[in-house]
Amino acid sequence: MTMNPFLFAFLIAAFVLFGASNWAQHFVASKLARWLYQNRREVWRGLGRPGTFFFKGEPDNGYLARTSALQLLAQGTWVGGYRKKLAGTEAEAYLRRRRVAGWISILSMVLFAAGMVFGIAQAGHRESMMETAQEWARFKDLPPTASNIEIRTKGSSFTREFTIRFRDSPAHIKSWIATSPGPASVVPVVDHEGWATYTYPAGSGAEFAEVKISPSGDAVHIRTYWS
């Protein structure tokens, strides 16, 4: 089954937002590190002398040490004890921006996780619907090359109807029809538009089963219901 395109776009957006917010945290942290070095040297040293690849502040400030300190600064670690010293300075604005970016990062992670959980649940539901539809309409598994797969259901606990649509090459669809017990058991009726309709006894107690093949032979419509 292909993923819902809207869900896919949602997950990509959440992932991009997460990456952008993390980058923003590090960018703001690097600006704060420079400001602290220039204006509050004792705080900068107390925070482990945070720096970047290009900015190290003091000659003996090693790359791993300064970037690790910057990572902690981006996460807000160690800053709490220095808030009073930074009150009323430009550093407060940097800290606010870092907090906003941090909350956005957390929100994007929550949205991404929620999207994944929803996608897994939706995939399980679609798989269950497909299994039931297969039993009722007595068709073989869809070809692995099938595309544009749609499965829908309607009805209540007393009635249930499934409609499935997909596209594939005419050769693959012919092979699929020939190996599907339901449609292979009857001769199709071709209407004036060229649609070939296979109507046959449904399985598992269902009332109706039908498969239609488009005139071009590359589209399949399946309909089955129980009532």
C-alpha positions as CSV (number, residue, x, y, z in Angstrom):
1,M,0.0,0.0,0.0
2,T,1.2,3.5,-0.8
3,M,1.3,6.1,1.9
4,N,-1.4,8.7,2.0
5,P,0.2,11.7,0.1
6,F,-1.2,14.2,2.7
7,L,0.3,12.2,5.5
8,F,3.6,12.0,3.7
9,A,3.6,15.7,3.2
10,F,2.8,16.2,6.9
11,L,5.7,14.0,8.0
12,I,8.1,15.8,5.7
13,A,6.9,19.2,6.9
14,A,7.3,18.1,10.6
15,F,10.8,16.7,9.8
16,V,11.9,19.9,8.1
17,L,10.5,22.0,10.9
18,F,12.4,19.9,13.4
19,G,15.6,20.4,11.4
20,A,15.1,24.1,11.0
21,S,14.3,24.6,14.7
22,N,17.5,22.7,15.7
23,W,19.5,24.8,13.3
24,A,17.9,27.9,14.8
25,Q,18.9,26.8,18.3
26,H,22.5,26.4,17.3
27,F,22.6,29.6,15.3
28,V,21.2,31.6,18.3
29,A,23.6,29.8,20.7
30,S,26.5,30.8,18.5
31,K,25.4,34.4,18.5
32,L,25.0,34.3,22.2
33,A,28.5,32.7,22.7
34,R,30.1,35.6,20.7
35,W,28.1,38.2,22.7
36,L,29.2,36.6,26.0
37,Y,32.8,36.4,24.9
38,Q,32.7,40.1,24.1
39,N,30.6,41.4,27.0
40,R,30.5,38.8,29.8
41,R,33.8,36.9,29.5
42,E,33.4,35.4,33.0
43,V,30.0,33.9,32.1
44,W,31.4,32.6,28.8
45,R,34.2,30.8,30.6
46,G,31.8,29.5,33.2
47,L,29.7,28.0,30.4
48,G,32.7,26.0,29.2
49,R,33.8,28.6,26.6
50,P,31.3,27.7,23.9
51,G,32.3,28.3,20.3
52,T,32.0,27.1,16.7
53,F,34.2,25.9,13.9
54,F,35.2,29.4,13.1
55,F,34.9,31.0,16.5
56,K,37.0,29.8,19.5
57,G,37.5,33.0,21.4
58,E,40.8,32.0,23.1
59,P,43.7,30.3,21.4
60,D,43.7,27.3,23.7
61,N,39.9,26.6,23.3
62,G,39.9,23.2,21.5
63,Y,37.3,22.3,18.9
64,L,35.7,19.5,20.7
65,A,35.5,21.3,24.0
66,R,34.0,24.5,22.5
67,T,31.5,22.8,20.2
68,S,30.4,20.5,23.1
69,A,29.9,23.6,25.3
70,L,27.9,25.2,22.4
71,Q,25.7,22.1,22.2
72,L,24.9,22.4,25.9
73,L,24.3,26.1,25.5
74,A,21.9,25.4,22.6
75,Q,20.0,23.0,24.8
76,G,19.8,25.6,27.6
77,T,22.0,23.6,29.9
78,W,24.1,25.5,32.5
79,V,22.4,28.9,31.6
80,G,20.1,28.9,34.5
81,G,22.7,29.9,37.1
82,Y,23.7,32.9,35.1
83,R,20.3,34.4,34.3
84,K,20.5,37.1,37.0
85,K,23.9,38.2,35.7
86,L,22.4,38.4,32.2
87,A,19.2,40.2,33.2
88,G,18.5,43.4,31.2
89,T,21.2,42.6,28.6
90,E,21.0,41.6,25.0
91,A,21.7,38.1,26.1
92,E,18.1,37.8,27.3
93,A,16.8,38.3,23.7
94,Y,19.1,35.4,22.6
95,L,17.8,33.2,25.4
96,R,14.2,33.9,24.5
97,R,14.8,33.0,20.8
98,R,16.6,29.8,21.9
99,R,13.6,28.9,24.1
100,V,11.1,29.6,21.2
101,A,13.2,27.4,18.9
102,G,13.4,24.7,21.5
103,W,9.6,24.6,21.9
104,I,9.2,24.5,18.2
105,S,11.6,21.6,18.0
106,I,9.7,19.7,20.7
107,L,6.4,20.5,18.9
108,S,7.7,19.2,15.6
109,M,8.9,16.0,17.3
110,V,5.5,15.4,18.8
111,L,3.8,16.1,15.5
112,F,6.1,13.8,13.6
113,A,5.6,11.0,16.2
114,A,1.8,11.5,16.1
115,G,1.9,11.3,12.3
116,M,3.9,8.1,12.4
117,V,1.4,6.5,14.9
118,F,-1.5,7.6,12.7
119,G,0.2,6.2,9.6
120,I,0.8,2.8,11.3
121,A,-2.8,2.6,12.5
122,Q,-4.1,3.7,9.1
123,A,-1.9,1.1,7.3
124,G,-3.2,-1.6,9.7
125,H,-6.8,-0.5,9.0
126,R,-6.2,-0.5,5.2
127,E,-4.7,-4.0,5.4
128,S,-7.7,-5.3,7.3
129,M,-10.1,-3.8,4.8
130,M,-8.1,-5.3,1.9
131,E,-8.1,-8.8,3.5
132,T,-11.9,-8.6,4.0
133,A,-12.5,-7.3,0.4
134,Q,-10.3,-10.1,-0.9
135,E,-12.4,-12.7,0.8
136,W,-15.7,-11.3,-0.4
137,A,-14.6,-10.4,-3.9
138,R,-12.4,-13.5,-4.3
139,F,-9.5,-11.9,-6.0
140,K,-5.8,-12.6,-5.7
141,D,-3.3,-10.2,-4.0
142,L,-2.9,-7.0,-6.1
143,P,0.1,-7.1,-8.5
144,P,3.3,-5.7,-6.8
145,T,3.5,-3.3,-9.7
146,A,0.0,-1.8,-9.1
147,S,-0.1,1.9,-8.6
148,N,-2.7,4.6,-7.6
149,I,-4.3,2.1,-5.2
150,E,-7.4,3.4,-3.5
151,I,-9.6,1.4,-1.0
152,R,-12.7,2.8,0.5
153,T,-15.5,1.5,2.7
154,K,-18.9,2.6,3.7
155,G,-21.9,1.3,5.6
156,S,-22.6,0.3,9.2
157,S,-22.3,-2.8,11.4
158,F,-25.3,-4.2,9.4
159,T,-24.1,-3.4,5.9
160,R,-20.6,-3.0,4.6
161,E,-19.3,-2.1,1.1
162,F,-15.7,-2.0,-0.2
163,T,-14.5,-0.3,-3.4
164,I,-11.0,-0.7,-4.6
165,R,-9.2,0.9,-7.5
166,F,-5.8,0.5,-8.9
167,R,-3.8,0.9,-12.2
168,D,-1.2,-1.4,-13.8
169,S,-0.1,-2.5,-17.3
170,P,-2.8,-4.4,-19.3
171,A,-0.6,-7.5,-19.3
172,H,-0.3,-7.6,-15.5
173,I,-4.0,-7.0,-15.1
174,K,-4.8,-9.9,-17.5
175,S,-2.6,-12.2,-15.5
176,W,-4.2,-11.0,-12.2
177,I,-7.7,-11.7,-13.6
178,A,-6.7,-15.1,-14.8
179,T,-5.4,-16.1,-11.3
180,S,-8.2,-14.6,-9.3
181,P,-10.8,-17.2,-8.5
182,G,-13.8,-14.9,-8.7
183,P,-13.4,-13.0,-12.0
184,A,-11.7,-16.0,-13.6
185,S,-14.8,-18.0,-13.1
186,V,-17.0,-16.0,-15.5
187,V,-17.0,-14.4,-18.9
188,P,-17.0,-10.6,-18.8
189,V,-19.8,-8.4,-20.2
190,V,-18.5,-5.5,-22.3
191,D,-20.7,-2.4,-22.3
192,H,-21.0,0.2,-25.1
193,E,-18.1,2.2,-23.6
194,G,-15.7,-0.7,-23.6
195,W,-15.7,-1.5,-19.9
196,A,-15.4,-5.3,-19.2
197,T,-17.5,-6.2,-16.2
198,Y,-17.0,-9.5,-14.2
199,T,-20.0,-10.2,-12.0
200,Y,-19.9,-13.5,-10.0
201,P,-20.9,-15.1,-6.7
202,A,-19.2,-13.4,-3.7
203,G,-17.4,-15.3,-1.0
204,S,-17.6,-15.5,2.8
205,G,-21.3,-14.8,2.9
206,A,-21.1,-11.5,1.0
207,E,-24.0,-10.6,-1.3
208,F,-22.3,-9.0,-4.3
209,A,-18.9,-9.0,-6.0
210,E,-17.9,-7.3,-9.2
211,V,-14.7,-6.4,-11.1
212,K,-14.5,-3.9,-13.9
213,I,-11.6,-3.4,-16.3
214,S,-11.3,-0.1,-18.3
215,P,-11.4,-0.1,-22.1
216,S,-7.6,0.6,-22.2
217,G,-7.1,-2.4,-19.8
218,D,-4.9,-0.5,-17.4
219,A,-7.4,0.4,-14.6
220,V,-9.4,-1.9,-12.3
221,H,-12.5,-1.1,-10.2
222,I,-13.6,-3.7,-7.6
223,R,-16.8,-3.5,-5.7
224,T,-18.2,-5.9,-3.1
225,Y,-20.7,-5.6,-0.3
226,W,-22.5,-7.5,2.4
227,S,-25.9,-6.6,3.9
